Amino acid sequence: MDDFNAAAAAAGRWDLHSNPSGVGGGLLTKAKPAREIVAHLVKSASESISRLAGSI
């Protein structure tokens, strides 16, 4: 889709531009500030890395 989206953008055809959200889009139940989302991602990644580091 990257090539298609790039061509659509270059042609100014935003009506053809695609931004798929995948199946996770259905899990969204409320709007959150970006800061909160990023903080959660960082915390989750840090916990996962710590857990994995202990198994190496």
N, C-alpha and C positions, 0 to 999 in steps of 0.2 A: 504493500500500500504506500510505501514511502515515495516511490517514483510517481505514482498516480497523484498523491497529494501535492508533491512538488510541482508537477505539471499543472494541476488545477490552480494552485496558488500563483504560479508564474503567469497564468492566463487571466488571473483575477476572477476565476470561477469559484467563488467561495460556496456557491450552492452545491458544488460537486465535492467539496472537501469532506473528508471522513475523519472522525475521531472516535473510534470504537472504544467502549468502556469494558467490554467483556462481561462475563457473568457476575463479576463483583459489583457491578453497578446496582444490581437489585438488592444488595446488602446495605446500601446507604439509606439511613432512616432520618438523619437530620444534618443540617449544615454546621460545620465547625470551623473555627479560625485556622488558617494555614499553620500558624505557630503551634497550635495544639496537635495538629496532625503530624507535623515534622518532629515534635518532641516525642510523640508516641513511637514514631518510626525509629528514631535514634535510640530510645530506651529499649525497644524490642530487639534491634540489631545488636546493641551492646550486650544484652542478656544472652542472646543466641551465641555470640562470639565467645563470651566467657564460658558458657556451657560446653561449646565445642572445643575450646582450648584445653579444658580439663580432660578431654578424651584422647588427646594426641600424645 
